[in-house]
């Protein structure tokens, strides 16, 4: 199912950003990575909610 694959890819990207946030805690990119993570998490949450409703 394509949405399952998409959710898995989103989760992998979120996990990668979490790792990057730990490394960049004193870096200027921290806020950028944090914003990206929040956007991806919101998208993933919407996909999961949509899948639960079906």
N, C-alpha and C positions, 0 to 999 in steps of 0.2 A: 504494500500500500504506500503510495507516494507521500502521504502526510506523515506516516511513521518515519520514513527516511528523512524527511525534512526536519521533523522534531529531533531526531537523533543528531543530525548535523548541527542544528541550533544548540543543542545541549553540549556538544563537543566544543563549539566555539565559545560558549559561556564558560566552560571549564578551563579552556585555554586562557581566556581573559582573566579568570580568577587567579591562575598561576602568574600571569603577567602582572597583575595588580600587586601581588606580594613582592615581586622583584622591583617594581617601579614606584614603590611607596614614596620615594623622595624625588621622583622624576616629574617633569612637566607633563608627560603623557598620561599620568595617573588619572586626571579628570576625564580625558578623552576615552580611556579604556573603561572607566567607570560608567560613563554615559552610554558607550556602546553596549556594555554588559546589561545595563538597565533596559535599553531598547530591545535587545535580543530576548531578555527574560520576559518582557511584556508580550512580545510576539509569541514566544513559546507557550506562555500561559493561555493566550487566546486560542492557539491551536489545540491545546489540551482540552480546554473548555468546550470548543466546538466538537471535538471527537467524543467527549463524554455525552453530549446532547444527542448524538446520532444513534 
